[in-house]
Amino acid sequence: MKVLQIQKEQWEEVKEIYLEAFPKRERKPFSSLRRGVRRGKVQLLTAVEGDQVLGFTAVIPYESMVMVDYLAVSGKIRSRGTGSEILQEVCRIFADKKIVLLIEKEDARAENCQQRIARRRFYVKNGFASSGIFTDGQSGAMEIMTSGGSVTPGEYLRLQKYALGRLFFRLSRIRITKKEGE
């Protein structure tokens, strides 16, 4: 398996994985993802074997941080270590930066409670830790996880504002709900 910058002929496979992997409320319009790559704001890396796209990640470098905006593996091959390999490659490429990502906050009442627990366990297994910062917004209640160093609520909000742009940042209604220990 290789993890490489997206190639023009891979966009359709990436879109299929994107639509399958993320609920509508967590997806940006796919065209905005493509536009971000075209403008150089977003780096989209694909995990490929032969000519098959196994998964992808969209990352947004900003100052001393990199946000893993999306990480997804095709449902046809999940649980074979592909997601871990993609994440390890991101950590290698951006070894000098703090890597930041959002996961759904654990909630025993959530319909996808077990999926949330498994997702958090996956990131912890891959070297991520809770920042102790939680947010709420259009995507729901989220937890910020980091690798390579901690971030403050202010740094995280600046990263999100850069990633989304001013308008989408306002529309997302992201707000810090609590910092662990407060």
C-alpha positions in Angstrom: 0.0 0.0 0.0 1.2 3.5 -0.8 -0.1 6.8 0.5 0.2 9.5 -2.1 -1.2 12.9 -3.2 -4.6 12.4 -5.0 -4.5 11.8 -8.7 -7.1 13.2 -11.1 -8.6 9.7 -11.9 -9.1 8.9 -8.1 -11.7 11.6 -7.4 -14.7 9.4 -8.1 -13.5 6.6 -5.8 -12.7 9.1 -3.1 -16.2 10.6 -3.4 -17.8 7.2 -3.0 -15.8 6.5 0.2 -16.5 10.0 1.5 -20.3 9.7 1.0 -20.3 6.2 2.6 -18.1 7.0 5.6 -19.5 10.3 6.8 -23.1 11.3 7.9 -24.5 14.2 6.0 -24.2 16.6 8.9 -20.4 16.0 9.1 -19.8 16.5 5.3 -18.9 19.7 3.6 -20.0 19.9 0.0 -17.6 17.7 -1.9 -17.0 20.5 -4.4 -15.5 22.6 -1.5 -13.1 19.7 -0.7 -12.0 19.7 -4.3 -11.7 23.5 -4.4 -9.5 23.4 -1.2 -7.1 20.9 -2.9 -7.0 23.0 -6.1 -6.2 26.1 -4.1 -3.5 24.3 -2.1 -5.2 24.8 1.3 -6.1 21.1 1.6 -3.8 18.1 1.0 -5.7 15.0 0.0 -3.7 11.8 0.4 -5.0 8.5 -0.9 -4.1 5.0 0.2 -3.8 2.9 -2.9 -3.0 -0.7 -3.8 -2.5 -1.1 -7.5 -5.1 1.2 -9.0 -7.6 0.7 -6.2 -8.2 3.5 -3.7 -8.5 1.9 -0.2 -9.0 5.1 1.7 -8.0 8.8 2.0 -7.3 11.6 4.4 -7.8 15.3 3.9 -5.4 17.4 6.0 -5.2 21.2 6.4 -1.8 22.5 7.5 -1.9 25.8 9.4 0.9 27.5 11.4 2.2 24.9 13.8 -0.8 22.6 13.4 -2.3 20.2 10.9 -6.0 19.3 11.0 -7.0 15.9 9.9 -10.3 17.0 8.4 -11.4 13.6 7.1 -10.0 10.1 7.4 -11.9 7.3 5.7 -11.3 3.8 4.6 -13.5 1.9 2.1 -16.2 -0.2 3.8 -15.0 -3.1 1.6 -11.7 -3.4 3.5 -12.2 -1.8 7.0 -10.4 -3.3 10.0 -7.3 -4.3 8.1 -5.0 -1.6 9.4 -5.4 0.8 6.4 -6.6 3.7 8.6 -3.6 3.2 10.9 -1.2 3.2 8.0 -2.7 6.4 6.6 -2.6 8.1 10.0 1.1 7.0 10.6 2.0 8.5 7.2 0.3 11.8 8.2 2.3 11.8 11.4 5.5 11.1 9.5 4.9 13.8 6.9 4.0 16.4 9.5 6.3 15.2 12.3 7.2 18.9 13.2 3.5 19.9 13.7 0.8 19.2 16.2 -1.9 17.1 14.6 -5.4 17.9 15.5 -8.7 16.1 14.8 -12.3 15.9 15.9 -14.3 12.9 16.9 -17.9 12.6 18.1 -18.0 12.9 21.9 -18.7 9.7 23.7 -22.4 9.5 24.7 -24.0 6.4 26.1 -27.4 7.6 24.7 -26.1 8.0 21.2 -27.5 5.7 18.5 -23.9 5.1 17.4 -22.4 4.8 20.9 -20.3 1.7 20.1 -19.0 3.3 16.9 -17.9 6.4 18.8 -16.1 4.3 21.4 -14.4 2.3 18.7 -13.3 5.4 16.8 -11.8 7.0 20.0 -10.0 3.7 20.8 -8.6 3.7 17.2 -7.1 7.2 17.6 -5.7 6.5 21.1 -4.1 3.3 19.7 -2.5 5.4 17.0 -0.9 7.9 19.5 -3.6 10.5 19.9 -4.8 11.8 23.2 -7.7 13.9 24.3 -6.9 17.6 24.4 -9.5 18.0 27.1 -11.4 20.4 24.8 -14.9 19.8 23.7 -17.0 21.7 21.1 -20.5 21.9 19.9 -21.8 23.1 16.6 -23.5 22.0 13.4 -21.7 18.7 13.5 -22.8 18.0 17.1 -20.9 17.5 20.3 -17.2 16.8 19.5 -14.0 16.0 21.3 -10.6 17.4 20.1 -7.8 14.9 20.0 -4.1 15.7 19.3 -0.8 14.1 18.6 2.6 15.8 18.8 1.6 18.4 21.4 -1.4 20.1 22.9 -3.5 22.9 21.6 -5.4 25.6 23.4 -9.0 26.4 22.7 -7.9 29.6 21.0 -5.5 27.8 18.7 -8.1 25.3 17.8 -10.7 28.0 17.0 -8.1 29.8 14.8 -7.4 26.5 13.0 -11.1 25.9 12.4 -11.6 29.4 11.1 -8.8 29.0 8.7 -10.0 25.5 7.6 -13.6 26.6 7.1 -13.2 30.2 6.0 -14.9 33.0 7.8 -18.4 32.4 6.4 -18.6 28.6 7.0 -16.9 29.1 10.4 -19.8 31.4 11.4 -22.4 29.0 9.9 -20.8 26.1 11.7 -21.6 27.7 15.0 -18.6 26.0 16.6 -18.1 26.9 20.2 -16.0 25.5 23.0 -18.3 23.9 25.5 -15.7 22.9 28.1 -12.1 22.4 28.8 -11.6 19.4 31.0 -11.0 20.4 34.6 -13.3 23.4 34.3 
